[in-house]
Structure formats: structure tokens, C-alpha cells
Amino acid sequence: MFALLAMLGSLATTVAATAQLRTGRGTVVTPQSSIEHPADIGVRFHTNTRIFLPEGGLDQGAVSPFVGPPFSGLFYETPASIGCLYYLVATRVAGCNPVTARVNPSGGAKAIAVVNAYHYATAASDLAKFSTQFGLPAATFTQVYATGTKPPVDPTGGWELEESVDIEWTHAMAPKAHIYLVEAASSSKTDLIDAVVKAAELVNAAGGGEVSMSFGASEFLGETDYDNDLIESGVVFFAASGDSPGPEYPATSPNVVAVGGTTLSRNPTTGAFERESTWDLSGNGISAYEPLPTYQSSLAKKLGDHRGVPDISVDGNAVTGAWVYDSTAVDGVTGPWWVVAGTSLSAPLLAGIVNLAGHFYPSTEEELTTAYSHLGVASDFNDITYGLCGFYEGDSAAAGWDLCSGIGSVHGLQEK
């Protein structure tokens, strides 16, 4: 797989002529930082990123000079197209085409902290270039070392890519919010949970907001011991549900909004949005350890006495991914523009959307209690009723809450 990644990366820098042919075909690759090894479970967390490499690569030397997608003829998501699709902007274009949509979400307040491992040296400059490309205002951005000491870099570049997704897409959804990047000393469970606690303290001190965690791991015995670390007054926590069938922690914690991934289908010729369906690889399931929370009590017939995930889902399929700017090489391949997704995109997207809504609930429990009370309300959520997911594709989308997309995806800012 990594040999294939290197080969496609070489194509990206040498086949400019081929890059003019936009077929939408390509290859999905998983960076090393997103691969979970058996010995890691209960010890360290992994990212949840997927990279889509278009056929023929991206001619990185020919960035389009206009505000919008960095390359013409490709229909991957932009801040404006996501804002259009999820009814976050007042002016929408037909089909929410990424090439023609130009109105970005505007607003946001207080703070969003994203938690990651290792040090992203070019975070501020990469965020600035992303913002300029898509016509976003300059971000209010602070980079924080959770221990007070600058962490080492991730030699694979995978965690740096994760950090770019998180800071760029929270800023894209809530451009007036203060974005904190809190860097843990390593990807160990202890270091990252400590960083989450630090992030929550920063958000609390800023008057409230959100903490987004795009990392996770397969469930492990003793995970409930960490649930209390995911509670802070004035803070709502979000966690990626994972990029493979089955539940993972911390998304299974009852103290976080578990964010799943969906697929945004577009017409391959016109780029027009067609429908939103499940993403078959989005993490999902019933927790082995976490009890059924009160806000899911109406789902007891489906879930029994344990927590079900996800709660809410937004775009996560790498084939329908979003533009990200990261000047760090990933597994030996250099961007700086990438098409990235996975639930590592979904979690910061939703955290930013909730910030944009401006209600700032005092806890995750209250946020989720409100969300579940609006289950099936079409003006608040897009009920996703098409597609499969889970082990052996054994779960299917259905009306109401289901194991593939939870409540569904967001529809505007009425509830949130």
C-alpha cells in the first residue's frame, strides 16, 4: 500500500498533462497514523484519516488563481459547498457545486479546541494559506503544548495531516471562533487524555465552546475510567466514531457526541449534489462497556442496556472528501494540497457547525438530550435512509435513528 502511495505521489509531480483530465477516479489510502495494531489497543490512539489520490495526481504547481477549489474540474468539498449542503448559509447555489459555491459560513464565537498528538510546525502558516484560498477571514489561532514542552514531530507526517484537517475545518465552519490546537506529547492514551483535559480547561476559560477529538481506538476494558475526564462545565465534546466497522473509544463515551461519516454523492459530470447516504466504513455499533445514557433511553429496544454510536453524522467518505492544505510530507509524499476525509473530517466539521449555531449548551449531555429530542425533525436533521454499514454490511440505514448514521446529518442551525 505504501509503495502505491509513493508511486502515486510521484505521479502528482510529473504528470501535469494528465491532471487536466478529471475523471473522479483515484485511490483511497490510509496513512500509517490511522492503522491500529493489536498491541495499541488500550495503550495508544490512532487518527481516523483517509486520503483520496485522484487518478493522474494533482499538479501542485498549477493552483487556480481564484478563491475556491485549488484545482479546476474536481468536485471535492470546500467550506462554501459544505455550508451550502448543510444549510449553513443564507445564499445557496443549485447543486451546491464546489466549483461555483462561493458563500462561506460566517460567524462562530468563543472557542473550539482540537486535540492531537505531536507537533505541527507549520500549523499557523498552513491554516493561513487554506483560509486565503477559500476566502475565509484570518483565524484567531493558538497552538498549545499540553505539557508545556514542545512535542516531537510525527516522522510519518500522519498526525500533522490530522492536525491540518482539524484546525482548517473547524475554522471553515466557525471562522470567528478562537481555534486552539492542543498538542499531546505522544499518541499514548495517557498523553492524549491529559491533552483533552487541558483543552477543556482552555475552552472553559474562553467562556465555553467545543473540544474535538478525531482520534480513537477499539474499545478496551477499563475505558469507563476515563469518562469523567470528558466532562467540563460549558464544554461540549466531540469524537470521531472511527473508520472501520465497530465502535471505538472515546466516541463510545456517553460524555461525547459520537460523530459518524456519510457519503455525499455528486453527479460526475456536473458536480451537482445528488444525495447523502451512509459510508459503509464509518465506525458504529453498540458499546461493550458503556451503559445506555438517558438521552438514548427511547432506543432501548434497539440498543439494550448499552450505548449506541454514532449520534450524528456528516461527510466522511474519502471518495467524497474535502480539500486540506498541509505542507508536511505524509508517508514520504508531499502535498501541500490533499483530498482528505474519514471521521477525522466529520468530527471537526460538526464541532464547528455546533459552534456556528451559537447555543453553547453547558454540557455534552444537554447538547445530546436536545438533539435526540429533535430526532425525526426534518428542519433540524437530514434523516439518512439509504445505504449499509457495519460488520458484513449487516446494518442498514432506516427512518429515524440507526447504527449507520445515528440521528442523521445536520440541516441548518435551527436546533443546534
Residue pairs with C-beta under 8 A, 6 or more apart in sequence:
1 29
1 30
2 32
2 331
2 332
4 27
4 29
5 29
5 51
5 53
5 331
5 332
5 333
6 331
6 332
6 333
8 27
8 29
8 53
8 57
8 333
9 53
9 57
9 332
9 333
9 334
11 18
11 56
11 57
12 53
12 57
12 58
12 59
12 60
12 333
13 57
13 60
13 334
14 57
15 56
15 57
15 59
16 59
16 61
16 62
18 55
18 56
18 57
19 56
19 57
19 58
19 59
19 62
19 71
20 73
21 56
22 54
22 72
22 73
22 74
23 55
23 268
24 54
24 74
24 75
24 268
25 54
25 55
26 52
26 53
26 54
26 55
26 319
26 339
27 52
27 53
27 55
28 50
28 51
28 52
28 53
28 318
28 319
29 50
29 51
29 53
30 49
30 50
30 51
30 243
31 47
31 49
31 51
31 156
31 157
31 158
31 161
31 330
31 331
32 156
32 158
32 331
33 46
33 47
33 49
33 154
33 156
33 158
33 159
33 161
33 162
33 187
34 46
34 47
34 48
34 49
34 50
34 158
34 243
34 342
34 344
35 46
36 46
36 217
36 218
40 46
40 217
41 217
41 218
41 220
42 189
42 217
42 220
42 221
42 222
42 223
43 188
43 189
44 186
44 187
44 188
44 189
44 217
45 117
45 187
45 188
45 189
45 192
45 215
45 216
45 217
46 187
46 215
46 216
46 217
47 158
47 159
47 161
47 162
47 214
47 215
47 342
47 344
48 214
48 215
48 216
48 240
48 242
48 243
48 283
48 342
48 343
48 344
48 347
49 158
49 161
49 162
49 165
49 214
49 243
49 340
49 341
49 342
49 344
49 345
50 243
50 318
50 321
50 340
50 341
50 342
51 161
51 318
51 321
51 330
51 338
51 339
51 340
52 76
52 318
52 319
52 321
52 339
52 340
52 341
53 339
54 74
54 339
58 71
58 337
59 71
60 334
60 335
60 336
60 337
62 71
63 70
63 71
63 133
63 337
64 70
64 71
64 72
67 102
67 133
67 134
67 135
68 78
68 80
68 98
68 99
68 102
68 133
68 134
68 135
69 76
69 78
69 98
69 99
69 323
70 133
70 323
70 325
70 337
71 337
72 99
73 99
74 98
74 339
75 97
75 98
75 99
75 266
75 268
75 271
76 98
76 320
76 321
76 322
76 323
76 339
77 85
77 98
77 264
77 315
77 320
77 321
77 322
77 323
78 98
78 101
78 134
78 322
78 323
79 104
79 105
79 134
79 136
79 169
79 172
79 173
80 89
80 98
80 101
80 102
80 103
80 104
80 134
81 96
81 97
81 98
81 101
82 88
82 105
82 172
82 173
82 315
82 322
82 349
83 89
83 101
83 103
83 104
83 105
83 173
84 92
84 93
84 96
84 101
84 103
85 96
85 264
85 273
85 276
85 315
86 314
86 353
86 409
86 410
86 411
86 412
87 410
87 411
87 412
87 413
88 105
88 173
88 353
88 356
88 412
88 413
89 103
89 104
89 105
89 106
90 103
91 103
92 101
92 103
93 100
93 101
93 102
93 103
94 272
95 266
95 267
95 270
95 271
95 272
95 273
96 272
96 273
97 270
97 271
97 272
97 273
98 271
99 271
102 135
104 134
104 135
104 136
104 172
104 175
105 172
105 173
105 174
105 175
105 352
105 353
105 356
106 175
106 176
107 174
107 175
107 176
107 356
107 358
108 173
108 174
108 175
108 176
108 177
108 352
108 355
108 356
108 358
109 174
109 176
109 177
109 209
109 355
109 358
109 360
110 177
110 178
110 203
110 206
110 207
110 208
110 209
110 355
110 360
111 177
111 178
111 179
111 180
111 202
111 203
111 206
111 207
111 208
111 209
111 210
112 170
112 174
112 177
112 178
112 179
112 180
112 203
112 209
112 210
112 211
112 212
112 348
112 351
112 352
112 355
113 179
113 180
113 181
113 182
113 199
113 200
113 202
113 203
113 209
113 210
113 211
113 212
114 163
114 166
114 167
114 170
114 179
114 180
114 181
114 182
114 199
114 211
114 212
114 213
114 214
114 348
114 351
115 182
115 184
115 192
115 195
115 196
115 199
115 211
115 212
115 213
115 215
116 159
116 162
116 163
116 166
116 181
116 182
116 183
116 184
116 195
116 214
116 215
117 151
117 154
117 159
117 183
117 184
117 185
117 186
117 187
117 191
117 192
117 195
117 215
118 151
118 152
118 153
118 154
118 159
118 160
118 183
118 184
118 186
118 187
119 145
119 150
119 151
119 152
119 153
119 183
120 126
120 143
120 153
120 159
120 160
120 163
120 164
120 181
120 183
120 328
121 153
121 160
121 328
122 160
122 326
122 327
122 328
123 141
123 143
123 163
123 164
123 167
123 181
124 141
124 143
125 327
126 164
126 168
126 325
126 326
126 327
126 336
127 139
127 141
127 164
127 167
127 168
127 171
127 179
127 325
128 138
128 139
129 325
129 336
130 136
130 164
130 168
130 171
130 172
130 323
130 324
130 325
131 137
131 138
131 139
131 168
131 171
133 323
133 325
134 172
134 323
136 171
136 172
136 175
137 175
137 176
139 167
139 171
139 175
139 179
140 176
140 177
140 178
140 179
141 167
141 171
141 178
141 179
141 180
141 181
142 178
142 179
142 180
142 181
143 180
143 181
143 183
144 180
144 181
144 182
144 183
144 198
144 199
144 202
145 151
145 183
146 182
146 183
146 184
146 185
146 191
146 194
146 195
146 198
146 199
147 184
147 185
147 191
147 194
149 185
150 183
151 183
151 184
151 185
151 186
152 185
152 186
153 160
154 160
154 187
156 330
156 331
157 326
157 328
157 329
157 330
157 331
158 330
158 331
159 187
160 326
160 328
160 330
161 324
161 326
161 328
161 330
161 338
161 340
162 214
162 215
162 344
163 181
163 183
164 324
164 325
164 326
164 328
165 214
165 324
165 340
165 344
165 345
165 348
166 181
166 212
166 214
166 344
166 347
166 348
167 179
167 181
167 348
168 324
168 325
169 322
169 324
169 345
169 348
169 349
169 352
170 177
170 179
170 212
170 348
170 349
170 351
170 352
170 355
171 177
171 179
171 352
172 352
173 348
173 349
173 351
173 352
173 353
173 355
173 356
174 352
174 353
174 355
174 356
177 209
177 352
177 355
178 206
178 209
180 199
180 202
180 203
182 195
182 196
182 198
182 199
182 202
183 195
184 191
184 192
184 194
184 195
185 191
187 215
189 217
189 226
192 213
192 215
193 226
193 229
196 211
196 213
196 229
196 230
196 237
197 229
197 232
199 211
200 211
200 232
200 235
200 237
201 232
203 209
203 210
203 211
203 232
203 234
203 235
204 232
204 233
204 234
204 235
207 234
208 234
208 235
208 360
208 362
209 234
209 235
209 236
209 355
209 360
210 235
210 236
210 237
210 238
210 351
210 352
210 354
210 355
211 232
211 235
211 236
211 237
211 238
211 351
212 238
212 239
212 347
212 348
212 351
213 237
213 238
213 239
213 240
213 250
213 256
213 347
214 239
214 240
214 343
214 344
214 347
214 348
215 240
215 344
216 239
216 240
216 241
216 242
216 248
216 249
216 250
216 251
216 283
217 248
217 249
218 246
218 248
218 249
219 247
219 248
219 249
219 252
219 287
219 288
219 289
220 249
221 289
223 249
223 250
223 252
223 253
223 289
223 290
224 289
224 290
226 249
226 250
226 253
227 253
227 254
227 255
227 290
228 255
230 237
230 250
230 253
230 255
230 256
230 364
231 255
231 363
231 364
233 362
233 363
234 360
234 362
235 363
235 364
236 257
236 351
236 354
236 361
236 363
236 364
236 367
237 250
237 253
237 255
237 256
237 257
237 364
238 256
238 257
238 259
238 347
238 348
238 350
238 351
238 354
239 250
239 251
239 253
239 256
239 257
239 258
239 259
239 347
240 251
240 259
240 283
240 342
240 343
240 344
240 346
240 347
241 247
241 248
241 251
241 258
241 259
241 260
241 261
241 282
241 283
241 284
241 309
241 310
241 313
241 343
241 346
242 248
242 251
242 282
242 283
242 343
243 261
243 281
243 282
243 283
243 316
243 342
243 343
243 344
244 281
244 283
245 281
245 283
245 284
245 285
245 389
245 390
245 391
246 283
246 284
246 285
246 390
246 391
247 283
247 284
247 285
247 286
247 287
247 288
247 309
248 283
250 256
251 258
251 259
251 283
251 309
251 310
252 258
252 287
252 289
252 290
252 307
252 309
253 290
253 307
254 290
254 291
254 293
254 307
254 365
255 364
255 365
256 364
257 311
257 312
257 350
257 354
257 364
257 367
257 368
257 371
258 309
258 310
258 311
258 312
258 406
259 310
259 311
259 312
259 313
259 314
259 343
259 346
259 347
259 349
259 350
260 279
260 282
260 283
260 284
260 309
260 310
260 311
260 312
260 313
260 316
260 343
260 346
260 404
260 405
260 406
261 279
261 281
261 282
261 313
261 314
261 315
261 316
261 317
261 341
261 342
261 343
261 345
261 346
262 276
262 277
262 278
262 279
262 282
262 313
262 314
262 315
262 316
262 317
262 346
262 384
262 405
262 409
263 276
263 277
263 278
263 279
263 315
263 316
263 317
263 319
263 320
263 387
264 273
264 276
264 315
264 317
264 320
265 273
265 274
265 275
265 276
265 277
265 320
266 272
266 273
266 274
266 320
267 274
275 386
276 382
276 384
276 409
277 384
277 386
277 387
277 397
278 384
278 386
278 387
278 388
278 389
278 397
278 404
278 405
279 313
279 316
279 317
279 387
279 389
280 387
280 388
280 389
280 393
281 317
281 389
282 310
282 313
282 316
282 343
282 346
282 389
282 404
282 405
283 309
283 310
283 343
284 309
284 310
284 389
284 390
284 395
284 403
284 404
285 308
285 309
285 390
285 403
286 303
286 304
286 306
286 307
286 308
286 403
287 306
287 307
287 308
287 309
288 306
289 306
290 306
290 307
291 305
291 306
291 307
292 299
292 300
292 303
292 304
292 305
292 306
292 307
292 308
293 307
293 365
293 368
294 365
294 369
295 365
295 368
295 369
295 371
295 372
296 303
296 307
296 308
296 372
298 372
298 375
299 308
299 401
302 308
302 401
302 403
308 401
308 403
308 406
309 406
310 405
310 406
311 368
311 371
311 372
311 406
311 407
312 350
312 371
312 381
312 406
312 407
312 408
312 409
312 410
313 346
313 384
313 404
313 405
313 406
313 408
313 409
314 346
314 349
314 350
314 353
314 409
314 410
315 321
315 322
315 341
315 345
315 346
315 349
316 341
316 342
316 343
316 345
316 346
317 341
318 339
318 340
318 341
318 342
319 341
320 341
321 339
321 340
321 341
321 345
322 339
322 340
322 341
322 345
323 337
323 338
323 339
324 337
324 338
324 339
324 340
325 335
325 336
325 337
325 338
326 335
326 336
326 338
327 334
327 335
327 336
328 335
329 335
330 338
350 410
353 410
353 413
353 416
354 367
354 416
356 413
357 413
357 415
357 416
358 413
359 416
361 367
361 370
370 415
371 407
371 415
371 416
372 401
372 407
374 380
374 381
374 407
374 415
375 381
375 400
375 401
375 407
376 383
376 399
376 400
377 415
378 411
379 411
379 412
379 414
380 410
380 411
380 412
380 414
380 415
380 416
381 407
381 408
381 409
381 410
381 411
381 415
382 408
382 409
382 410
382 411
383 399
383 400
383 407
383 408
384 397
384 402
384 404
384 405
384 408
384 409
385 397
385 398
385 399
386 397
387 396
387 397
387 404
388 394
388 395
388 396
388 397
388 404
389 395
389 396
389 397
389 403
389 404
389 405
390 403
390 404
395 402
395 403
395 404
396 402
396 404
397 404
397 405
401 407
410 416
